[in-house]
Amino acid sequence: MKRVLILSVLLSSLVLQGCGFVAGAAIGGTAGYLLSEEGYDVQSPVTKE
């Protein structure tokens, strides 16, 4: 029983980390798109045309 509990905690933490990564990537992509619409060139460093 204890083994199943530990395994379920590990699996749920991996799933939640994956969701956090996807959400962060989506936010970064949206920010890049909005900056490009405003005339900024999204690269390192961010510059305005």
N, CA, C and O atoms as a GROMACS GRO file, in nm:
protein
  196
    1MET      N    1   0.082  -0.120   0.000
    1MET     CA    2   0.000   0.000   0.000
    1MET      C    3   0.087   0.126   0.000
    1MET      O    4   0.058   0.222  -0.072
    2LYS      N    5   0.192   0.124   0.081
    2LYS     CA    6   0.280   0.241   0.088
    2LYS      C    7   0.352   0.263  -0.045
    2LYS      O    8   0.377   0.376  -0.086
    3ARG      N    9   0.386   0.152  -0.110
    3ARG     CA   10   0.455   0.161  -0.239
    3ARG      C   11   0.367   0.226  -0.345
    3ARG      O   12   0.414   0.306  -0.425
    4VAL      N   13   0.238   0.192  -0.345
    4VAL     CA   14   0.143   0.250  -0.440
    4VAL      C   15   0.127   0.400  -0.414
    4VAL      O   16   0.118   0.479  -0.508
    5LEU      N   17   0.123   0.438  -0.288
    5LEU     CA   18   0.110   0.579  -0.253
    5LEU      C   19   0.231   0.659  -0.300
    5LEU      O   20   0.215   0.768  -0.356
    6ILE      N   21   0.351   0.607  -0.279
    6ILE     CA   22   0.473   0.676  -0.322
    6ILE      C   23   0.476   0.687  -0.474
    6ILE      O   24   0.512   0.792  -0.528
    7LEU      N   25   0.440   0.580  -0.542
    7LEU     CA   26   0.439   0.581  -0.688
    7LEU      C   27   0.338   0.682  -0.742
    7LEU      O   28   0.366   0.752  -0.839
    8SER      N   29   0.220   0.689  -0.681
    8SER     CA   30   0.119   0.784  -0.729
    8SER      C   31   0.163   0.928  -0.704
    8SER      O   32   0.134   1.015  -0.785
    9VAL      N   33   0.231   0.954  -0.594
    9VAL     CA   34   0.281   1.089  -0.568
    9VAL      C   35   0.388   1.127  -0.670
    9VAL      O   36   0.388   1.240  -0.721
   10LEU      N   37   0.477   1.035  -0.701
   10LEU     CA   38   0.581   1.064  -0.801
   10LEU      C   39   0.522   1.089  -0.939
   10LEU      O   40   0.563   1.182  -1.009
   11LEU      N   41   0.426   1.008  -0.979
   11LEU     CA   42   0.364   1.025  -1.110
   11LEU      C   43   0.286   1.156  -1.119
   11LEU      O   44   0.291   1.225  -1.221
   12SER      N   45   0.215   1.191  -1.012
   12SER     CA   46   0.138   1.316  -1.016
   12SER      C   47   0.231   1.437  -1.018
   12SER      O   48   0.198   1.537  -1.082
   13SER      N   49   0.346   1.429  -0.951
   13SER     CA   50   0.439   1.542  -0.955
   13SER      C   51   0.498   1.558  -1.095
   13SER      O   52   0.522   1.670  -1.139
   14LEU      N   53   0.524   1.447  -1.164
   14LEU     CA   54   0.575   1.457  -1.300
   14LEU      C   55   0.473   1.518  -1.394
   14LEU      O   56   0.508   1.597  -1.481
   15VAL      N   57   0.347   1.482  -1.378
   15VAL     CA   58   0.241   1.537  -1.462
   15VAL      C   59   0.226   1.686  -1.437
   15VAL      O   60   0.213   1.764  -1.532
   16LEU      N   61   0.230   1.727  -1.312
   16LEU     CA   62   0.214   1.870  -1.280
   16LEU      C   63   0.332   1.952  -1.331
   16LEU      O   64   0.314   2.065  -1.374
   17GLN      N   65   0.452   1.897  -1.327
   17GLN     CA   66   0.568   1.968  -1.380
   17GLN      C   67   0.555   1.985  -1.531
   17GLN      O   68   0.590   2.090  -1.585
   18GLY      N   69   0.504   1.884  -1.598
   18GLY     CA   70   0.484   1.892  -1.742
   18GLY      C   71   0.383   2.000  -1.778
   18GLY      O   72   0.401   2.072  -1.876
   19CYS      N   73   0.276   2.009  -1.700
   19CYS     CA   74   0.174   2.111  -1.725
   19CYS      C   75   0.231   2.251  -1.704
   19CYS      O   76   0.199   2.344  -1.778
   20GLY      N   77   0.315   2.265  -1.602
   20GLY     CA   78   0.378   2.394  -1.578
   20GLY      C   79   0.470   2.435  -1.693
   20GLY      O   80   0.475   2.552  -1.730
   21PHE      N   81   0.541   2.339  -1.749
   21PHE     CA   82   0.628   2.367  -1.862
   21PHE      C   83   0.548   2.410  -1.984
   21PHE      O   84   0.586   2.505  -2.053
   22VAL      N   85   0.439   2.342  -2.010
   22VAL     CA   86   0.354   2.376  -2.125
   22VAL      C   87   0.293   2.515  -2.107
   22VAL      O   88   0.287   2.593  -2.202
   23ALA      N   89   0.247   2.545  -1.986
   23ALA     CA   90   0.188   2.676  -1.960
   23ALA      C   91   0.293   2.786  -1.976
   23ALA      O   92   0.263   2.892  -2.031
   24GLY      N   93   0.414   2.763  -1.929
   24GLY     CA   94   0.522   2.861  -1.945
   24GLY      C   95   0.558   2.883  -2.090
   24GLY      O   96   0.584   2.996  -2.132
   25ALA      N   97   0.561   2.777  -2.168
   25ALA     CA   98   0.590   2.789  -2.311
   25ALA      C   99   0.480   2.866  -2.382
   25ALA      O  100   0.509   2.946  -2.472
   26ALA      N  101   0.355   2.843  -2.344
   26ALA     CA  102   0.244   2.914  -2.405
   26ALA      C  103   0.249   3.064  -2.373
   26ALA      O  104   0.224   3.147  -2.460
   27ILE      N  105   0.282   3.096  -2.250
   27ILE     CA  106   0.292   3.237  -2.211
   27ILE      C  107   0.407   3.304  -2.285
   27ILE      O  108   0.393   3.417  -2.332
   28GLY      N  109   0.520   3.235  -2.295
   28GLY     CA  110   0.633   3.292  -2.369
   28GLY      C  111   0.603   3.313  -2.516
   28GLY      O  112   0.644   3.414  -2.574
   29GLY      N  113   0.533   3.218  -2.576
   29GLY     CA  114   0.497   3.233  -2.717
   29GLY      C  115   0.401   3.347  -2.740
   29GLY      O  116   0.413   3.421  -2.837
   30THR      N  117   0.305   3.362  -2.651
   30THR     CA  118   0.209   3.471  -2.662
   30THR      C  119   0.277   3.606  -2.645
   30THR      O  120   0.248   3.700  -2.718
   31ALA      N  121   0.369   3.615  -2.550
   31ALA     CA  122   0.442   3.741  -2.530
   31ALA      C  123   0.524   3.775  -2.653
   31ALA      O  124   0.528   3.891  -2.694
   32GLY      N  125   0.590   3.677  -2.711
   32GLY     CA  126   0.668   3.701  -2.833
   32GLY      C  127   0.582   3.747  -2.948
   32GLY      O  128   0.622   3.836  -3.023
   33TYR      N  129   0.465   3.688  -2.963
   33TYR     CA  130   0.374   3.728  -3.070
   33TYR      C  131   0.325   3.870  -3.051
   33TYR      O  132   0.323   3.949  -3.145
   34LEU      N  133   0.287   3.903  -2.927
   34LEU     CA  134   0.237   4.038  -2.901
   34LEU      C  135   0.348   4.142  -2.919
   34LEU      O  136   0.322   4.252  -2.969
   35LEU      N  137   0.470   4.110  -2.880
   35LEU     CA  138   0.582   4.203  -2.900
   35LEU      C  139   0.611   4.221  -3.049
   35LEU      O  140   0.644   4.332  -3.092
   36SER      N  141   0.599   4.114  -3.127
   36SER     CA  142   0.626   4.128  -3.270
   36SER      C  143   0.520   4.214  -3.338
   36SER      O  144   0.550   4.284  -3.436
   37GLU      N  145   0.396   4.211  -3.289
   37GLU     CA  146   0.292   4.297  -3.344
   37GLU      C  147   0.319   4.445  -3.314
   37GLU      O  148   0.279   4.532  -3.391
   38GLU      N  149   0.386   4.473  -3.203
   38GLU     CA  150   0.418   4.610  -3.164
   38GLU      C  151   0.545   4.663  -3.233
   38GLU      O  152   0.581   4.779  -3.215
   39GLY      N  153   0.611   4.577  -3.312
   39GLY     CA  154   0.729   4.621  -3.385
   39GLY      C  155   0.860   4.580  -3.322
   39GLY      O  156   0.966   4.620  -3.370
   40TYR      N  157   0.857   4.500  -3.218
   40TYR     CA  158   0.980   4.454  -3.154
   40TYR      C  159   1.029   4.328  -3.224
   40TYR      O  160   0.949   4.245  -3.267
   41ASP      N  161   1.159   4.315  -3.235
   41ASP     CA  162   1.221   4.196  -3.292
   41ASP      C  163   1.258   4.105  -3.176
   41ASP      O  164   1.343   4.140  -3.094
   42VAL      N  165   1.195   3.989  -3.168
   42VAL     CA  166   1.214   3.902  -3.054
   42VAL      C  167   1.338   3.816  -3.078
   42VAL      O  168   1.334   3.718  -3.152
   43GLN      N  169   1.445   3.854  -3.015
   43GLN     CA  170   1.571   3.780  -3.016
   43GLN      C  171   1.647   3.821  -2.891
   43GLN      O  172   1.591   3.890  -2.806
   44SER      N  173   1.769   3.781  -2.879
   44SER     CA  174   1.845   3.817  -2.762
   44SER      C  175   1.950   3.921  -2.802
   44SER      O  176   2.039   3.884  -2.878
   45PRO      N  177   1.947   4.041  -2.760
   45PRO     CA  178   1.848   4.109  -2.678
   45PRO      C  179   1.730   4.157  -2.762
   45PRO      O  180   1.739   4.165  -2.884
   46VAL      N  181   1.620   4.189  -2.697
   46VAL     CA  182   1.499   4.237  -2.765
   46VAL      C  183   1.525   4.378  -2.813
   46VAL      O  184   1.566   4.464  -2.736
   47THR      N  185   1.501   4.401  -2.942
   47THR     CA  186   1.521   4.534  -2.999
   47THR      C  187   1.394   4.579  -3.070
   47THR      O  188   1.308   4.497  -3.104
   48LYS      N  189   1.382   4.709  -3.091
   48LYS     CA  190   1.267   4.761  -3.164
   48LYS      C  191   1.315   4.807  -3.301
   48LYS      O  192   1.418   4.872  -3.314
   49GLU      N  193   1.238   4.773  -3.403
   49GLU     CA  194   1.275   4.808  -3.542
   49GLU      C  195   1.257   4.956  -3.568
   49GLU      O  196   1.283   5.004  -3.678
   0.00000   0.00000   0.00000
